[in-house]
C-alpha cells in the first residue's frame, strides 16, 4: 500500500496535478488536471481503532479473503462438509458489510450468494470458482473507489497530537518540535564536518543521541509490547553514531560525512518512508 501511495504522489507531482477530495462519484476527463479521490462514509470509523476496541473492518476483510480461498480449494477437492462450513462463514461476513456501512449496500452482489448456496448444496463444484470470481468483483469495485483513502484515514498515525514525554530541554514537546530539533542537530554536525570543526561536531553527537532516545520512548504508544519496530529503526543509531564519533576524532572529513549520510538514510529517512508520507496525506481527508 505504501508503495502505491508513493507512486501516486510522485505521479501527481510529476504531472503537476492537484488532488480533489470528494464524496461524490464524479469522473474526470483525460484532459482534467484534477484527480478525484472518494472519501469513505464516516460510519466506517466505528469499525476501526480507536473508535472500536478491535479492528473489526480489517478482520472482516481478512476473513473474506481466507473464506474465498478455502471455498476454491475445497471445491476443487470435492470436500462437501468443509465447503459448506466455509461458504456459510463467507455469506455471513459478506452480508455484514452492509450492516456495518449501509451506504455501501449497492456495491454488494447479494444475488451471487444465492447462486453460491445453490451450487454448494447441489455439489456443483465446477461452478463455484466462477461464482466467487463474479462476487469478488464487487469487492474490487469498492476497493478501487475507497481502499487507498480508507487506509490513510483509519490506518495511518497522527503525529501532530503526540507529545514527547520529555524533550531535549527537559520539557514536554510536540513531534513537530522534536523533528525541528533533530533536523538542526544533524545539519549542525554536517556543517561542522564540512568546515573542519571536528570537535564541535563530536560534541553535538550526545545531544542528538538524547533527542533520539526521547523520541523512541513514544514509539511504544503505538507499538505496544513490540520492540522490533523501534529497534529496526532507532537501533541503527546505536552503531552509526559511535562510528561517526570515531571518524571525527580522526578528523576524517569524507568518511565522517558519509557516515552521517548513512545515519540520515537508515534512521531519519527510513522512519519517514514508513510514517511521514501517510501521516501528511491524512490531513487532506480530515
Backbone as numpy.savetxt, mean C-alpha at the origin, in Angstrom:
# Nx Ny Nz CAx CAy CAz Cx Cy Cz
0.53 -3.54 -6.25 -0.29 -2.34 -6.25 0.57 -1.08 -6.25
1.62 -1.05 -5.41 2.47 0.13 -5.35 3.16 0.38 -6.69
3.55 -0.71 -7.38 4.17 -0.54 -8.69 3.20 0.07 -9.68
1.93 -0.34 -9.57 0.89 0.23 -10.44 0.74 1.72 -10.18
0.74 2.10 -8.92 0.59 3.52 -8.57 1.77 4.33 -9.07
2.97 3.78 -8.91 4.17 4.48 -9.36 4.12 4.70 -10.86
3.73 3.65 -11.61 3.63 3.79 -13.07 2.57 4.81 -13.44
1.46 4.80 -12.70 0.38 5.73 -12.99 0.82 7.17 -12.79
1.47 7.44 -11.66 1.90 8.81 -11.37 2.98 9.26 -12.34
3.91 8.36 -12.66 4.96 8.72 -13.62 4.35 9.05 -14.98
3.35 8.26 -15.39 2.70 8.51 -16.68 1.97 9.84 -16.67
1.31 10.13 -15.55 0.58 11.40 -15.43 1.54 12.58 -15.54
2.65 12.47 -14.80 3.64 13.56 -14.82 4.25 13.72 -16.21
4.55 12.60 -16.86 5.20 12.65 -18.17 4.29 13.29 -19.22
3.00 12.97 -19.15 2.07 13.46 -20.17 1.48 14.82 -19.82
1.80 15.32 -18.63 1.27 16.62 -18.23 -0.21 16.59 -17.95
-0.72 15.44 -17.49 -2.14 15.31 -17.22 -2.46 15.73 -15.80
-3.74 15.97 -15.54 -4.19 16.26 -14.19 -5.16 15.17 -13.75
-5.31 15.01 -12.42 -6.21 14.00 -11.90 -7.51 14.65 -11.45
-8.61 14.06 -11.86 -9.92 14.54 -11.41 -10.57 13.43 -10.59
-10.91 13.72 -9.34 -11.57 12.75 -8.48 -13.06 12.91 -8.62
-13.73 11.82 -8.95 -15.16 11.92 -9.23 -15.90 10.73 -8.66
-17.15 10.96 -8.28 -18.00 9.87 -7.82 -18.91 9.39 -8.94
-18.85 10.07 -10.09 -19.73 9.68 -11.18 -19.02 8.71 -12.11
-19.63 8.44 -13.26 -19.09 7.46 -14.19 -18.69 8.11 -15.51
-18.25 9.34 -15.42 -17.86 10.05 -16.65 -16.68 9.36 -17.32
-16.73 9.33 -18.65 -15.63 8.75 -19.41 -15.00 9.85 -20.26
-13.71 9.98 -20.19 -13.03 11.04 -20.92 -12.66 10.58 -22.33
-12.70 11.49 -23.27 -12.29 11.18 -24.62 -10.77 11.14 -24.69
-10.19 10.49 -25.73 -8.73 10.36 -25.83 -8.00 11.69 -25.81
-8.66 12.77 -26.25 -7.97 14.06 -26.30 -7.98 14.82 -24.99
-8.73 14.35 -24.01 -8.81 15.04 -22.72 -7.48 15.00 -21.99
-7.23 16.05 -21.19 -6.02 16.12 -20.38 -6.34 15.84 -18.91
-7.40 15.08 -18.67 -7.81 14.75 -17.30 -8.07 13.26 -17.19
-7.61 12.68 -16.08 -7.90 11.28 -15.76 -8.91 11.28 -14.62
-10.04 10.64 -14.81 -11.06 10.59 -13.79 -10.95 9.30 -12.99
-10.77 9.45 -11.68 -10.72 8.30 -10.79 -11.99 8.30 -9.94
-12.62 7.15 -9.83 -13.87 7.05 -9.11 -13.62 6.84 -7.61
-14.36 7.57 -6.82 -14.22 7.47 -5.37 -15.24 6.47 -4.83
-14.78 5.49 -4.05 -15.70 4.48 -3.52 -16.73 5.09 -2.57
-17.86 4.45 -2.39 -18.86 4.94 -1.43 -18.27 4.99 -0.02
-18.70 5.96 0.77 -18.17 6.14 2.12 -18.41 4.93 3.01
-19.48 4.20 2.72 -19.83 3.06 3.57 -18.75 1.98 3.55
-17.93 1.96 2.51 -16.87 0.96 2.43 -15.90 1.06 3.61
-15.73 2.26 4.13 -14.80 2.47 5.26 -15.22 1.66 6.49
-16.50 1.34 6.60 -16.99 0.59 7.76 -16.44 -0.83 7.80
-15.92 -1.29 6.68 -15.44 -2.68 6.59 -13.92 -2.77 6.56
-13.26 -1.66 6.88 -11.81 -1.60 7.01 -11.46 -1.11 8.41
-10.24 -1.43 8.85 -9.72 -0.78 10.05 -9.43 0.67 9.72
-9.52 1.58 10.69 -9.82 1.39 12.11 -11.31 1.43 12.44
-12.17 1.72 11.44 -13.61 1.78 11.72 -14.12 0.41 12.17
-13.50 -0.64 11.66 -13.88 -2.00 12.02 -12.71 -2.67 12.73
-13.01 -3.56 13.63 -11.94 -4.25 14.35 -11.17 -5.20 13.44
-11.81 -5.65 12.39 -11.18 -6.58 11.45 -11.21 -5.99 10.04
-10.34 -6.50 9.19 -10.34 -6.10 7.78 -11.37 -6.94 7.04
-12.64 -6.67 7.33 -13.72 -7.52 6.82 -13.74 -7.55 5.30
-13.62 -6.37 4.69 -13.69 -6.32 3.22 -12.55 -7.09 2.58
-11.35 -6.87 3.07 -10.19 -7.56 2.50 -10.32 -9.07 2.63
-10.72 -9.53 3.81 -10.83 -10.98 4.03 -11.94 -11.59 3.18
-12.98 -10.81 2.92 -14.03 -11.30 2.02 -13.49 -11.48 0.61
-12.70 -10.50 0.15 -12.09 -10.61 -1.18 -11.13 -11.80 -1.26
-10.36 -12.00 -0.20 -9.42 -13.12 -0.17 -10.17 -14.45 -0.21
-11.27 -14.53 0.52 -12.05 -15.77 0.53 -12.65 -16.05 -0.84
-13.17 -15.02 -1.49 -13.75 -15.21 -2.82 -12.72 -15.77 -3.80
-11.52 -15.24 -3.75 -10.47 -15.73 -4.63 -10.15 -17.19 -4.34
-10.08 -17.53 -3.05 -9.78 -18.90 -2.64 -10.91 -19.84 -3.03
-12.15 -19.37 -2.88 -13.31 -20.21 -3.19 -13.40 -20.51 -4.69
-13.09 -19.53 -5.51 -13.10 -19.75 -6.96 -12.06 -20.78 -7.35
-10.88 -20.67 -6.77 -9.82 -21.64 -7.07 -10.22 -23.04 -6.64
-10.80 -23.15 -5.45 -11.21 -24.46 -4.94 -12.27 -25.09 -5.85
-13.25 -24.29 -6.27 -14.30 -24.82 -7.15 -13.74 -25.27 -8.49
-12.82 -24.48 -9.03 -12.21 -24.88 -10.31 -11.46 -26.19 -10.17
-10.67 -26.31 -9.11 -9.86 -27.52 -8.91 -10.74 -28.74 -8.66
-11.75 -28.61 -7.79 -12.59 -29.76 -7.45 -13.53 -30.15 -8.58
-13.91 -29.19 -9.42 -14.75 -29.55 -10.57 -13.95 -30.36 -11.57
-12.67 -30.05 -11.72 -11.81 -30.83 -12.62 -11.62 -32.25 -12.11
-11.62 -32.40 -10.77 -11.41 -33.72 -10.16 -12.72 -34.46 -9.91
-13.85 -33.76 -10.13 -15.14 -34.40 -9.93 -15.45 -34.72 -8.48
-14.95 -33.92 -7.56 -15.17 -34.15 -6.14 -16.41 -33.36 -5.70
-17.54 -34.07 -5.64 -18.83 -33.43 -5.43 -18.97 -32.81 -4.04
-18.60 -33.52 -3.00 -18.79 -33.01 -1.64 -18.02 -31.71 -1.43
-16.76 -31.72 -1.86 -15.95 -30.51 -1.70 -16.48 -29.36 -2.55
-16.95 -29.71 -3.75 -17.49 -28.68 -4.64 -18.73 -28.03 -4.04
-19.59 -28.83 -3.44 -20.78 -28.28 -2.81 -20.41 -27.36 -1.65
-19.44 -27.78 -0.86 -19.02 -26.97 0.30 -18.49 -25.62 -0.13
-17.58 -25.62 -1.10 -16.94 -24.36 -1.51 -17.87 -23.47 -2.31
-18.80 -24.07 -3.05 -19.74 -23.25 -3.82 -20.69 -22.50 -2.88
-21.09 -23.14 -1.79 -21.96 -22.46 -0.83 -21.23 -21.33 -0.11
-19.97 -21.56 0.18 -19.15 -20.49 0.78 -19.06 -19.30 -0.18
-18.82 -19.62 -1.46 -18.68 -18.57 -2.46 -19.97 -17.77 -2.61
-21.09 -18.46 -2.71 -22.38 -17.79 -2.89 -22.66 -16.85 -1.72
-22.38 -17.30 -0.51 -22.60 -16.48 0.67 -21.73 -15.22 0.65
-20.44 -15.39 0.34 -19.52 -14.24 0.33 -19.83 -13.29 -0.82
-20.20 -13.85 -1.97 -20.51 -13.00 -3.14 -21.74 -12.12 -2.84
-22.75 -12.70 -2.22 -23.95 -11.93 -1.89 -23.68 -10.89 -0.81
-22.69 -11.15 0.04 -22.40 -10.22 1.14 -21.85 -8.88 0.63
-21.37 -8.85 -0.61 -20.85 -7.60 -1.17 -21.95 -6.53 -1.20
-23.10 -6.91 -1.68 -24.22 -5.96 -1.74 -24.74 -5.60 -0.36
-24.59 -6.52 0.58 -25.02 -6.23 1.95 -24.10 -5.20 2.60
-22.80 -5.29 2.29 -21.85 -4.34 2.87 -21.88 -3.01 2.14
-21.95 -3.05 0.80 -21.96 -1.83 -0.01 -23.13 -1.90 -0.99
-24.32 -1.49 -0.57 -25.50 -1.58 -1.43 -25.33 -0.84 -2.76
-24.51 0.20 -2.77 -24.30 0.98 -4.00 -23.65 0.14 -5.11
-23.04 -0.97 -4.75 -22.37 -1.81 -5.74 -23.21 -3.01 -6.16
-24.49 -2.97 -5.84 -25.41 -4.05 -6.21 -25.38 -4.31 -7.72
-25.32 -3.24 -8.50 -25.39 -3.39 -9.96 -24.16 -4.09 -10.55
-23.06 -4.11 -9.81 -21.88 -4.80 -10.31 -22.05 -6.32 -10.27
-22.89 -6.79 -9.38 -23.02 -8.23 -9.15 -23.87 -8.90 -10.23
-23.49 -10.11 -10.56 -24.24 -10.90 -11.53 -24.85 -12.08 -10.77
-25.94 -11.80 -10.08 -26.54 -12.80 -9.19 -27.15 -13.96 -9.96
-27.53 -13.74 -11.21 -28.09 -14.83 -12.02 -27.09 -15.97 -12.18
-25.81 -15.61 -12.22 -24.79 -16.65 -12.39 -24.69 -17.56 -11.17
-25.14 -17.05 -10.02 -25.12 -17.89 -8.82 -26.13 -19.03 -8.97
-27.30 -18.73 -9.58 -28.28 -19.78 -9.84 -27.71 -20.81 -10.81
-26.99 -20.32 -11.82 -26.36 -21.24 -12.78 -25.33 -22.13 -12.08
-24.58 -21.52 -11.17 -23.55 -22.27 -10.44 -24.17 -23.34 -9.57
-25.21 -22.96 -8.81 -25.88 -23.94 -7.94 -26.43 -25.11 -8.75
-27.02 -24.79 -9.90 -27.61 -25.83 -10.76 -26.53 -26.76 -11.30
-25.40 -26.18 -11.74 -24.31 -26.98 -12.29 -23.71 -27.90 -11.23
-23.55 -27.38 -10.03 -22.99 -28.20 -8.95 -23.96 -29.32 -8.58
-25.24 -28.98 -8.43 -26.24 -29.97 -8.04 -26.36 -31.09 -9.06
-26.25 -30.75 -10.35 -26.44 -31.73 -11.42 -25.12 -32.34 -11.91
-24.05 -32.10 -11.17 -22.74 -32.69 -11.49 -22.24 -32.27 -12.88
-22.59 -31.06 -13.29 -22.14 -30.57 -14.60 -20.76 -29.92 -14.45
-19.78 -30.73 -14.17 -18.45 -30.23 -13.83 -17.79 -29.43 -14.93
-18.02 -29.79 -16.17 -17.34 -29.12 -17.29 -17.82 -27.68 -17.49
-19.00 -27.35 -16.99 -19.55 -26.00 -17.20 -19.19 -25.03 -16.06
-18.68 -25.56 -14.96 -18.44 -24.72 -13.78 -17.35 -23.69 -14.03
-16.29 -24.06 -14.70 -15.21 -23.12 -14.99 -15.71 -21.94 -15.81
-16.55 -22.20 -16.80 -17.10 -21.13 -17.64 -17.99 -20.20 -16.83
-18.81 -20.77 -15.96 -19.69 -19.95 -15.11 -18.87 -19.06 -14.20
-17.80 -19.61 -13.63 -16.96 -18.84 -12.71 -16.23 -17.71 -13.44
-15.80 -17.97 -14.67 -15.14 -16.92 -15.45 -16.09 -15.75 -15.71
-17.32 -16.06 -16.05 -18.30 -15.01 -16.32 -18.65 -14.26 -15.03
-18.73 -14.98 -13.93 -19.01 -14.34 -12.65 -17.86 -13.44 -12.23
-16.64 -13.89 -12.49 -15.45 -13.13 -12.09 -15.34 -11.80 -12.84
-15.98 -11.70 -13.99 -15.94 -10.44 -14.74 -16.58 -9.31 -13.93
-17.59 -9.64 -13.14 -18.23 -8.61 -12.31 -17.24 -8.10 -11.26
-16.39 -8.99 -10.77 -15.36 -8.59 -9.80 -14.37 -7.64 -10.46
-13.94 -8.00 -11.66 -12.93 -7.19 -12.34 -13.46 -5.83 -12.74
-14.73 -5.73 -13.10 -15.32 -4.44 -13.45 -15.27 -3.50 -12.26
-15.61 -4.03 -11.09 -15.56 -3.20 -9.87 -14.12 -2.86 -9.52
-13.21 -3.82 -9.67 -11.79 -3.56 -9.40 -11.25 -2.49 -10.32
-11.61 -2.56 -11.59 -11.13 -1.56 -12.55 -11.57 -0.16 -12.15
-12.75 -0.05 -11.61 -13.29 1.27 -11.25 -12.77 1.78 -9.91
-12.56 0.86 -8.95 -12.36 1.34 -7.58 -11.14 0.79 -6.83
-10.54 -0.28 -7.28 -9.53 -0.94 -6.44 -8.36 -0.04 -6.07
-7.81 0.69 -7.06 -6.65 1.53 -6.79 -6.98 2.63 -5.78
-8.10 3.31 -5.98 -8.48 4.40 -5.08 -8.83 3.85 -3.70
-9.51 2.71 -3.64 -9.85 2.11 -2.34 -8.60 1.74 -1.57
-7.59 1.26 -2.27 -6.33 0.93 -1.61 -5.70 2.17 -1.00
-5.71 3.26 -1.75 -5.15 4.51 -1.25 -5.92 5.03 -0.04
-7.24 4.94 -0.10 -8.07 5.53 0.95 -8.08 4.71 2.23
-8.11 3.39 2.09 -8.36 2.55 3.26 -7.19 1.67 3.67
-6.15 1.59 2.84 -5.02 0.73 3.21 -3.70 1.49 3.23
-3.76 2.81 3.15 -2.56 3.63 3.18 -2.49 4.40 4.49
-1.30 4.50 5.08 -1.17 5.21 6.36 -1.31 6.71 6.20
-1.69 7.38 7.28 -1.75 8.83 7.32 -0.71 9.31 8.32
0.27 10.05 7.84 1.38 10.44 8.72 1.23 11.85 9.28
0.39 12.67 8.67 0.32 14.05 9.13 -0.27 14.17 10.53
-0.98 13.14 10.96 -1.57 13.16 12.30 -0.70 12.43 13.32
0.40 11.84 12.87 1.26 11.08 13.77 2.16 12.01 14.55
2.42 11.64 15.79 3.31 12.41 16.65 4.44 11.51 17.11
5.66 11.96 16.94 6.81 11.23 17.45 6.87 11.46 18.96
6.94 10.38 19.72 6.83 10.50 21.17 7.90 11.40 21.78
9.09 11.37 21.21 10.14 12.22 21.73 11.11 12.55 20.60
11.11 13.77 20.17 11.94 14.19 19.06 13.36 14.50 19.47
14.16 14.94 18.52 15.57 15.23 18.75 15.76 16.29 19.84
14.84 17.23 19.94 14.95 18.30 20.94 14.38 17.89 22.29
13.83 16.69 22.38 13.21 16.24 23.62 11.74 16.56 23.71
11.18 17.21 22.69 9.77 17.57 22.67 9.02 16.71 21.65
7.70 16.66 21.83 6.89 15.92 20.88 6.81 16.69 19.57
7.03 15.98 18.46 7.01 16.63 17.16 6.23 15.80 16.16
5.85 16.41 15.06 5.09 15.72 14.03 6.02 15.00 13.06
5.43 14.17 12.21 6.21 13.47 11.18 6.86 14.47 10.22
6.09 15.47 9.85 6.63 16.47 8.93 7.85 17.15 9.52
7.79 17.44 10.82 8.90 18.13 11.46 10.14 17.27 11.55
9.96 15.99 11.87 11.15 15.14 11.98 11.72 14.84 10.60
10.88 14.82 9.57 11.40 14.63 8.22 12.25 15.83 7.79
11.85 17.02 8.20 12.65 18.20 7.93 13.98 18.10 8.65
13.95 17.65 9.88 15.18 17.47 10.65 16.12 16.47 9.97
15.56 15.35 9.56 16.37 14.31 8.91 16.98 14.83 7.62
16.18 15.54 6.83 16.68 16.09 5.57 17.84 17.05 5.82
17.69 17.91 6.82 18.75 18.86 7.13 20.01 18.15 7.61
19.83 17.12 8.43 20.99 16.39 8.95 21.78 15.73 7.83
21.07 15.03 6.95 21.74 14.34 5.85 22.42 15.34 4.93
21.75 16.43 4.61 22.33 17.42 3.71 23.51 18.17 4.35
23.44 18.40 5.65 24.58 19.05 6.32 25.81 18.15 6.31
25.59 16.85 6.49 26.71 15.92 6.39 27.27 15.94 4.97
26.38 15.95 4.00 26.79 15.97 2.59 27.61 17.23 2.28
27.13 18.38 2.75 27.82 19.65 2.51 29.20 19.63 3.15
29.25 19.14 4.39 30.53 19.10 5.10 31.54 18.20 4.39
31.06 17.06 3.86 31.95 16.16 3.13 32.48 16.84 1.88
31.59 17.48 1.12 32.00 18.12 -0.13 33.00 19.25 0.12
32.89 19.94 1.27 33.78 21.06 1.56 34.99 20.65 2.40
35.12 19.35 2.68 36.29 18.87 3.40 36.26 19.06 4.90
35.10 19.35 5.47 34.99 19.50 6.93 34.58 18.14 7.53
35.53 17.22 7.53 35.23 15.85 7.92 34.87 15.71 9.39
35.50 16.47 10.26 35.18 16.39 11.69 33.77 16.90 11.95
33.39 17.95 11.23 32.02 18.47 11.37 31.01 17.43 10.92
31.28 16.78 9.81 30.39 15.74 9.29 30.29 14.58 10.28
31.43 14.24 10.89 31.47 13.15 11.86 30.59 13.47 13.06
30.63 14.70 13.53 29.84 15.11 14.70 28.34 15.09 14.43
27.98 15.22 13.16 26.56 15.24 12.81 25.93 13.85 12.74
26.75 12.82 12.76 26.22 11.45 12.64 25.41 11.06 13.87
25.91 11.38 15.05 25.19 10.99 16.27 23.80 11.62 16.35
23.65 12.93 16.08 22.28 13.49 16.06 21.38 12.81 15.04
21.94 12.44 13.89 21.16 11.75 12.87 20.70 10.39 13.39
21.57 9.68 14.06 21.22 8.38 14.63 20.10 8.53 15.66
20.15 9.59 16.45 19.12 9.83 17.45 17.77 10.12 16.80
17.80 10.91 15.74 16.56 11.21 15.02 15.93 9.94 14.46
16.75 9.08 13.89 16.26 7.82 13.33 15.71 6.91 14.42
16.37 6.93 15.58 15.90 6.11 16.69 14.52 6.58 17.16
14.34 7.89 17.27 13.04 8.42 17.67 11.98 8.07 16.62
12.34 8.19 15.37 11.39 7.89 14.30 10.99 6.42 14.33
11.96 5.53 14.55 11.69 4.10 14.51 10.75 3.64 15.61
10.71 4.37 16.73 9.80 3.98 17.81 8.35 4.11 17.40
8.06 4.97 16.45 6.68 5.16 16.01 6.22 4.07 15.04
7.16 3.33 14.45 6.80 2.30 13.48 5.92 1.23 14.13
6.19 0.97 15.42 5.44 -0.07 16.10 3.97 0.26 16.29
3.59 1.53 16.11 2.18 1.89 16.22 1.35 1.16 15.18
1.92 0.96 14.00 1.23 0.22 12.94 1.73 -1.22 12.84
3.07 -1.39 12.93 3.66 -2.72 12.83 3.77 -3.33 14.22
2.63 -3.56 14.85 2.62 -4.06 16.21 3.17 -5.48 16.28
4.06 -5.69 17.25 4.66 -7.00 17.50 5.33 -7.55 16.24
5.81 -6.67 15.41 6.47 -7.10 14.17 7.70 -6.24 13.96
8.86 -6.78 14.27 10.10 -6.01 14.16 10.67 -6.02 12.75
10.17 -6.92 11.91 10.78 -7.08 10.58 10.71 -5.80 9.74
9.54 -5.14 9.61 9.51 -3.91 8.80 10.46 -2.84 9.30
10.58 -2.72 10.63 11.47 -1.72 11.20 12.92 -2.09 10.90
13.25 -3.35 11.15 14.63 -3.80 10.96 15.04 -3.75 9.49
14.08 -4.05 8.60 14.39 -4.11 7.18 14.87 -2.76 6.65
14.33 -1.68 7.21 14.69 -0.34 6.75 15.65 0.33 7.71
15.27 0.47 8.96 16.09 1.16 9.94 17.37 0.40 10.25
17.31 -0.93 10.12 18.48 -1.73 10.43 19.68 -1.40 9.57
19.42 -0.93 8.34 20.53 -0.59 7.44 21.37 0.54 7.99
20.74 1.46 8.73 21.49 2.60 9.26 22.48 2.17 10.32
22.21 1.06 11.00 23.08 0.60 12.08 24.44 0.15 11.58
24.52 -0.22 10.32 25.82 -0.59 9.75 26.38 0.52 8.87
25.51 1.20 8.14 25.98 2.21 7.19 26.55 3.45 7.87
25.93 3.91 8.94 26.42 5.13 9.59 27.76 4.92 10.29
28.00 3.79 10.98 29.34 3.54 11.50 30.40 3.44 10.40
30.02 2.84 9.27 30.96 2.76 8.14 31.26 4.15 7.60
30.26 5.01 7.58 30.47 6.39 7.14 31.40 7.11 8.11
31.21 6.88 9.40 32.07 7.51 10.40 33.54 7.12 10.21
33.78 5.86 9.91 35.15 5.39 9.68 35.77 6.08 8.48
35.01 6.23 7.42 35.52 6.89 6.22 35.81 8.37 6.47
34.99 8.99 7.31 35.22 10.40 7.64 36.49 10.57 8.47
36.76 9.62 9.34 38.00 9.67 10.13 39.22 9.56 9.23
39.08 8.82 8.14 40.17 8.67 7.18 40.20 9.81 6.17
39.21 10.70 6.24 39.09 11.84 5.33 39.03 11.39 3.87
38.26 10.33 3.66 38.07 9.78 2.31 36.81 10.40 1.72
36.98 11.48 0.96 35.82 12.24 0.49 34.91 11.44 -0.42
35.44 10.86 -1.47 34.60 10.16 -2.44 33.92 8.93 -1.83
34.65 8.05 -1.12 33.99 6.91 -0.49 32.95 7.34 0.55
33.27 8.42 1.29 32.32 8.88 2.31 31.04 9.39 1.66
31.19 10.13 0.56 30.02 10.60 -0.16 29.19 9.45 -0.70
29.88 8.44 -1.19 29.19 7.26 -1.70 28.43 6.52 -0.62
29.06 6.43 0.58 28.41 5.73 1.69 27.18 6.50 2.17
27.27 7.83 2.18 26.10 8.64 2.56 24.99 8.46 1.53
25.35 8.38 0.25 24.36 8.13 -0.79 23.70 6.77 -0.63
24.50 5.76 -0.25 23.96 4.42 -0.01 22.97 4.45 1.14
23.31 5.20 2.18 22.39 5.34 3.32 21.08 5.99 2.86
21.18 7.04 2.06 19.97 7.75 1.60 19.06 6.84 0.79
19.66 5.94 0.01 18.87 5.02 -0.82 18.26 3.90 0.02
19.07 3.28 0.86 18.63 2.09 1.59 17.75 2.40 2.79
17.82 3.62 3.31 17.00 3.98 4.46 15.90 4.96 4.04
16.30 6.16 3.61 15.31 7.21 3.29 14.43 6.81 2.10
15.07 6.53 0.97 14.31 6.27 -0.25 13.49 4.98 -0.15
14.02 3.99 0.56 13.30 2.72 0.67 12.00 2.90 1.43
12.05 3.65 2.52 10.84 3.92 3.29 9.87 4.77 2.47
10.39 5.76 1.78 9.54 6.62 0.95 8.83 5.82 -0.14
9.54 4.87 -0.74 8.94 4.08 -1.82 7.78 3.23 -1.32
7.82 2.86 -0.05 6.75 2.04 0.53 5.60 2.90 1.01
5.91 4.00 1.69 4.88 4.75 2.39 4.56 6.13 1.81
5.56 6.87 1.38 5.30 8.28 1.09 4.37 8.50 -0.10
4.60 7.77 -1.18 3.78 7.97 -2.38 2.31 7.75 -2.08
2.00 6.61 -1.44 0.60 6.31 -1.16 0.02 7.29 -0.15
0.83 7.71 0.83 0.35 8.66 1.83 0.04 10.02 1.21
0.93 10.48 0.33 0.70 11.77 -0.33 -0.53 11.72 -1.24
-0.68 10.61 -1.98 -1.80 10.50 -2.89 -3.13 10.39 -2.16
-3.09 9.85 -0.95 -4.32 9.66 -0.18 -5.09 10.97 0.02
-4.34 12.07 0.15 -4.98 13.35 0.43 -5.80 13.85 -0.77
-5.54 13.32 -1.94 -6.33 13.72 -3.11 -7.79 13.32 -2.91
-7.99 12.22 -2.19 -9.34 11.65 -2.10 -10.06 11.97 -0.81
-9.42 12.75 0.07 -10.08 13.12 1.32 -11.19 14.14 1.07
